[in-house]
Amino acid sequence: MKDLIFKVENSSVKLTCLKEAAQIIDLLPDNSKYCVVADADVIKLHKNFTDLLVERGYLIFEVSAAEKNKNIETYTQIIDFMQKNEMKRSDRLLGLGGGAITDLAGFVASTYMRGIQYFQIPTSLLAQVDASIGGKTGINHGHIKNFIGSFYNPAEVFICSEFLKTLNEQEFLNGFSEVLKHSLITSQQSLEKLKERAEKILSQDTEVLLECIEESIEIKAQVVASDFKESGVRKYLNFGHTFAHGIESINDSKPIFHGHAVTIGMQMALGYSHQLGFLKSDSYKLAINTICEFNYDFSDIALDANRIFEAMKSDKKNTKTMNLVLLKDIGHPFIYEEHSNEILKDYINKFIHEFKK
Ligand SMILES: NC(=O)c1ccc[n+]([C@@H]2O[C@H](COP(=O)([O-])OP(=O)(O)OC[C@H]3O[C@@H](n4cnc5c(N)ncnc54)[C@H](O)[C@@H]3O)[C@@H](O)[C@H]2O)c1
């Protein structure tokens, strides 16, 4: 078990990494009422653990199809549930599930009676290395993701590798794209370590996996601690994301993994960094070869250069020029303002032509 503490603005967030879920129970402060906002599938798949929460008398609010229900209706139902159960400001909230649940539970916690203490148990890899770190909470509204939300930190996040065993390989890789991204924007050494440990990561070797998760979290936590409200370096966490938003947008009729779109987006950004002469060939090859060590299945993802480019342009962040996070070298991200639509569009075309799904 390893503890990481990171300071954000005036508070500090504790992250506890563990191998077994049951260990979490004894670490939760036991002097108040808890409401657990929990993913229905996680309840079923990890019944031994959720039974322990029930035995302790915790109130369970079950959310099925978390992303679909990450909205104002569910938010209101949770508030009603907590109010009916006479939860006070000194009581606590616990989020148990993937990123949709930790975002939703965090938002409830930040607003119930002007804010109550909350704990997170992220159960998907994406939530462990990304969504539960950084204090962003939120719900979707209309067709816009995370339109309503707040910045609010949990008191503690419990990262437990046992939960990951019930994710299938592609769900696991969905979250792993954030691990790859954190390494790409941090250092060549960090990336080389991922390449060396690829086989053990894919077979979910507990020691190696927890080590990778801890390192990845430390990277995100450091970035967030230095720029909580995303006015500077936190933007580098968007590496690959402008391309990925374009890819997701043209695939909106069928769900694709966000992480898979980001992984293609990062390859596009690496290739563009190389084409523009920023990223040396050796570094470019190392980055692409590392990504290829992992068994991403991109076969269902539609790629169409013109439509991806138009979707990227219509992103609200790209009103005048297109801002892309590119790499000067591995570990050296920067913001590149693209003024030439034609050069970028031609590049996306070439990338898709050569890309092997
Ligand atoms: N707050 C942030 O900084 C931040 C960052 C990135 C993403 N997000 C949000 O996170 C969400 C995406 O995260 P996600 O992929 O975890 O989504 P999710 O919560 O919808 O979970 C994805 C699927 O995995 C299942 N699942 C969760 N844990 C499981 C487990 N241990 N075993 C088997 N199945 C499991 C869920 O039931 C769900 O079907 C989005 O809503 C996104 O907006 C937030």
Ligand as a Chemical Component Dictionary entry (heavy atoms), coordinates in Angstrom:
data_LIG
# 
_chem_comp.id                   LIG 
_chem_comp.type                 NON-POLYMER 
_chem_comp.pdbx_formal_charge   0 
_chem_comp.three_letter_code    LIG 
# 
loop_
_chem_comp_atom.comp_id 
_chem_comp_atom.atom_id 
_chem_comp_atom.alt_atom_id 
_chem_comp_atom.type_symbol 
_chem_comp_atom.charge 
_chem_comp_atom.model_Cartn_x 
_chem_comp_atom.model_Cartn_y 
_chem_comp_atom.model_Cartn_z 
_chem_comp_atom.pdbx_ordinal 
LIG N1  N1  N 0  -13.182 14.784 -14.020 1  
LIG C1  C1  C 0  -12.250 14.600 -14.917 2  
LIG O1  O1  O 0  -11.163 15.197 -14.866 3  
LIG C2  C2  C 0  -12.479 13.599 -16.018 4  
LIG C3  C3  C 0  -11.407 13.199 -16.843 5  
LIG C4  C4  C 0  -11.650 12.234 -17.816 6  
LIG C5  C5  C 0  -12.908 11.680 -17.965 7  
LIG N2  N2  N 1  -13.920 12.098 -17.151 8  
LIG C6  C6  C 0  -15.262 11.513 -17.282 9  
LIG O2  O2  O 0  -15.157 10.111 -17.020 10 
LIG C7  C7  C 0  -16.143 9.426  -17.787 11 
LIG C8  C8  C 0  -15.470 8.303  -18.516 12 
LIG O3  O3  O 0  -14.890 7.409  -17.575 13 
LIG P1  P1  P 0  -15.132 5.834  -17.644 14 
LIG O4  O4  O 0  -14.607 5.322  -18.922 15 
LIG O5  O5  O -1 -14.656 5.240  -16.391 16 
LIG O6  O6  O 0  -16.721 5.811  -17.804 17 
LIG P2  P2  P 0  -17.914 5.083  -17.036 18 
LIG O7  O7  O 0  -18.024 5.519  -15.633 19 
LIG O8  O8  O 0  -19.108 5.289  -17.892 20 
LIG O9  O9  O 0  -17.482 3.570  -17.043 21 
LIG C9  C9  C 0  -17.355 2.885  -18.286 22 
LIG C10 C10 C 0  -17.966 1.482  -18.160 23 
LIG O10 O10 O 0  -17.132 0.694  -17.323 24 
LIG C11 C11 C 0  -17.940 0.027  -16.349 25 
LIG N3  N3  N 0  -17.073 -0.218 -15.208 26 
LIG C12 C12 C 0  -16.581 0.653  -14.309 27 
LIG N4  N4  N 0  -15.767 0.015  -13.468 28 
LIG C13 C13 C 0  -15.752 -1.287 -13.842 29 
LIG C14 C14 C 0  -15.091 -2.445 -13.380 30 
LIG N5  N5  N 0  -14.235 -2.399 -12.353 31 
LIG N6  N6  N 0  -15.324 -3.623 -14.001 32 
LIG C15 C15 C 0  -16.154 -3.701 -15.066 33 
LIG N7  N7  N 0  -16.810 -2.637 -15.571 34 
LIG C16 C16 C 0  -16.596 -1.443 -14.962 35 
LIG C17 C17 C 0  -19.115 0.941  -16.114 36 
LIG O11 O11 O 0  -20.228 0.219  -15.645 37 
LIG C18 C18 C 0  -19.343 1.477  -17.520 38 
LIG O12 O12 O 0  -20.147 0.595  -18.251 39 
LIG C19 C19 C 0  -16.802 10.452 -18.674 40 
LIG O13 O13 O 0  -18.022 10.823 -18.111 41 
LIG C20 C20 C 0  -15.831 11.621 -18.663 42 
LIG O14 O14 O 0  -16.469 12.863 -18.880 43 
LIG C21 C21 C 0  -13.736 13.031 -16.182 44 
# 
loop_
_chem_comp_bond.comp_id 
_chem_comp_bond.atom_id_1 
_chem_comp_bond.atom_id_2 
_chem_comp_bond.value_order 
_chem_comp_bond.pdbx_ordinal 
LIG N1  C1  SING 1  
LIG C1  O1  DOUB 2  
LIG C1  C2  SING 3  
LIG C2  C3  SING 4  
LIG C2  C21 DOUB 5  
LIG C3  C4  DOUB 6  
LIG C4  C5  SING 7  
LIG C5  N2  DOUB 8  
LIG N2  C6  SING 9  
LIG N2  C21 SING 10 
LIG C6  O2  SING 11 
LIG C6  C20 SING 12 
LIG O2  C7  SING 13 
LIG C7  C8  SING 14 
LIG C7  C19 SING 15 
LIG C8  O3  SING 16 
LIG O3  P1  SING 17 
LIG P1  O4  DOUB 18 
LIG P1  O5  SING 19 
LIG P1  O6  SING 20 
LIG O6  P2  SING 21 
LIG P2  O7  DOUB 22 
LIG P2  O8  SING 23 
LIG P2  O9  SING 24 
LIG O9  C9  SING 25 
LIG C9  C10 SING 26 
LIG C10 O10 SING 27 
LIG C10 C18 SING 28 
LIG O10 C11 SING 29 
LIG C11 N3  SING 30 
LIG C11 C17 SING 31 
LIG N3  C12 SING 32 
LIG N3  C16 SING 33 
LIG C12 N4  DOUB 34 
LIG N4  C13 SING 35 
LIG C13 C14 SING 36 
LIG C13 C16 DOUB 37 
LIG C14 N5  SING 38 
LIG C14 N6  DOUB 39 
LIG N6  C15 SING 40 
LIG C15 N7  DOUB 41 
LIG N7  C16 SING 42 
LIG C17 O11 SING 43 
LIG C17 C18 SING 44 
LIG C18 O12 SING 45 
LIG C19 O13 SING 46 
LIG C19 C20 SING 47 
LIG C20 O14 SING 48 
# 
